[in-house]
Amino acid sequence: FAKHHSEIYAYLLRMLREPELAADLTQDAFVKAYKNYETLEKPENARAWLYQIAHRVALDEIRRRKIIRFFPWTGESRGSAPSAERLVMDAHLSGDMQRALARIPERQRAALLLAELHDLTGLELAAALGVSHVAARALLTRARESLRQALAAEREAEDEAEANGAAPSR
């Protein structure tokens, strides 16, 4: 505990960005390690083993909180209430951005809106989307490229409409 406490706490703090939660989860990780010490095959690997336990404890906490599950992100919630995605798009985005986002796949759109507008970390995004951290990063990268292409197409369509004498769709 004395040897690894501060680095496990720092790891969890970077992961969760909440000092009190990181301190609590550091304790939880060490309690789990103590209870499961007999499963440690090589004592020289204790540090890596502690990091694995801390990582799992943090992911369990993120899942437990179900970060962005207050109401449905896509689709309509009970009755006629708009989804969270629709509220965000209507309230915060320009017309060309809304149209460009509508052009990209739903999963990519959700990843972009969650990451960019809600400032989620990679781990929080992964938990919200129900995928691994690596898969969330890859999805976000594809989403950004799809959005860039969709915005270029929107601008091209607007330029073409203006050239043909039509009013821009903004």
N, C-alpha and C positions, 0 to 999 in steps of 0.2 A: 504493500500500500504506500509506504513512505517513498519508495523508489519511483513509482510510476503515477502517483496521484496527480501531480501537477500537469503532466503531459496528457493524461487521459481527460482531465478537466478542460485543458486548452483545446483539445481535439473536439470535444463535445460543444464547447462554446463556439468554435468556428462553424460547426455543423448547424447549431440551433440558434445562435445569436441571441440567447437569453441567459444571462449569468445565473440566475436562481435555478432555472430548469437544468442547466448544464451541471450545476453543483449537485442537485438532487439525483440526476441520472448517473453522475460519477459514483455517487454512493451506491445506487442500485447496481451498477456494473460490478463494483467491488464485492457487494454482497453475493451476487450471482457467482462471481469468480470463487469466492470463499466456499460457497455451498457446493460448487462443482469442481473443486480443486483436484479431486481424484481422477477426473477425466483428462487432465493435462498430461499428455504422454511424455513430453520432454520439458523439464523445468527451464532449460535454456531458451525455450520459445515462449516464455510467460508473457513477455511484452506484446508480441503479436497476438497472442491469445486474448490478452486484456483488450486490445484494440478491437478485435472481432466482437467480443462481448459488448463493449461500449457502443459499437456501431449498431449492433442488433437492438440494444436497449433504446437507442435514439430512434431507429426506424419504427420500432413498436410504438413509441410515444407519438411519433408523427402520424402513424396509422390510427392510433387510438383517438387522436384529436380530429381526424377526418377533416383536414384543413378547409377545404372549400366545398363543404357538403351541406351548407345551410339551406339551400334550395337548389333545384335542378339547374345545372349549368347550361345544357342544351335542351331543346324541346320546350314544351309548355308544362308548367306545373299545374296542379289541380285547378280545374275550371279554366278561366281565361287569363290568369296572371301570366305575364311574359316571363321568359326564362332569364337567368342572370346574364347569359350571353347577349340576348336581345337588348336588355337594359343598358349594358355597357356600350354596345355598338350605337344605340340611339343617342346616348347621352354624351359620349366622349369623342366620337370619330367624325371626321369630315365625310362628305358624300363619296368622294373618290376612294377614300380608305375603306368605307363600308362596302362599296361595290367590289373593291379588290379582295377584301377578306371573304366576301361571299363567293368568290371564284375559287378559293382554295379549299381543300378537303376539310371536313368538319373537325377531325382530330387535330390537324395542324392549326386550324383557327383557334381551337380551345387552348392548345399549348401556348400559342402566341399571346392571346389575351390574358391568360393566367400569369405567364411569366413577365410580360411587359407592363401590364396595367396594375397587377397586384404585387409586383416586385417579389415574386417567390424565388427562393433559392432553388438550385437544381434538385436537391433532395425533397423539398416541399412540392415542387412540380411533379416529380416522379410519384410521390405519394398521392397527390391529387388526381393524377392520371391513371394510377394503378399499374405503373410500369417501373422497370429498374432505372437507376440514375443514368446509366449509359444510354438506355433506350430513350429516355426523356431528352437528353442532350442531342441525340441524333434526330429525334422528331422535331425539336426546336430549330436545329440547323436547316432541315428540309423545309420547315414552315417559313423561315425567314427568306429562303431562296424562292419559294413559291410566291410569297407576298411581293418580293421584289419584281418578279416576272409579271404578276397580276397588276401591280401598280404601273409598270411600263405599258402594259396592254391598255389599261384605263386611260392613261395619258395619251397614248396613240389614238385611241377611239375619240377622245375629246378633241385632239388636234384635227382629226379627220372630219369630225362634225363641224368644227369651226370653219374649216376650209370649204366645206360644202354649204356654208351659210346657215347651218342649223345652230340654234342656241345651245351653249354648253349645258351639260346636265348637272351642274353644281347646284 
